[in-house]
Amino acid sequence: MKKSQDNTQKMSEEMQHLIDHARALVDATSGELDDRIKSAREALKERLDSSKSGYGDLEKQVMSKVTEADEFIHVKPYYAIGGTFIGGLLLGWFMSRK
């Protein structure tokens, strides 16, 4: 569970860096007078705002699912092992077919 939290934290930081770079790009082009640049700037700004709120919701959903899966595996480990084994058998069977 600790490793998934570390990966989630790294992913969150990378997403925040991406948003920061996009905001810097929007700020750097604020003095441009071309209509195409203005419209692109506005579109990027709108997408950044919507993606920032959407990312937060997605992160909460993913973390809740990861927590549920972790609890299920701790409660019933043999079900998880059996499901993984059967999934591996099916995947191997599908891959070996011509």
Residue, then its C-alpha position, 0 to 999 in steps of 0.5 A: m500500500k505504501k508503494s502505491q501511495d508513493n506512486t500516486q504522490k509522484m504522479s500528482e507532483e508530475m501533474q502539478h508540474l505540467i499544470d504549472h508549465a502550462r500556466a507559465l506558457v499562458d502568462a508568457t503569451s499574455g502580451e501577444l496581440d495576435d488573435r490566434i494566440k489570444s484564442a489559443r491562450e483562452a482555450l488552454k486556460e479553460r482546459l487547465d481549469s477544468s482538468k485541475s478540478g477533474y484530476g482531483d475527482l479522479e484521484k479521489q476515485v482511484m485512491s478509494k478503489v485502491t484502498e478497497a482492493d487492498e482491503f479485499i486482498h488482506v481479507k481474502p488473499y486466496y480469492a485474489i491468488g485464485g483470480t490472478f491464476i485463472g486470469g493468467l491461464l486465460l491470457g496464456w490460452f488467448m495468446s497461444r491461439k493462432 
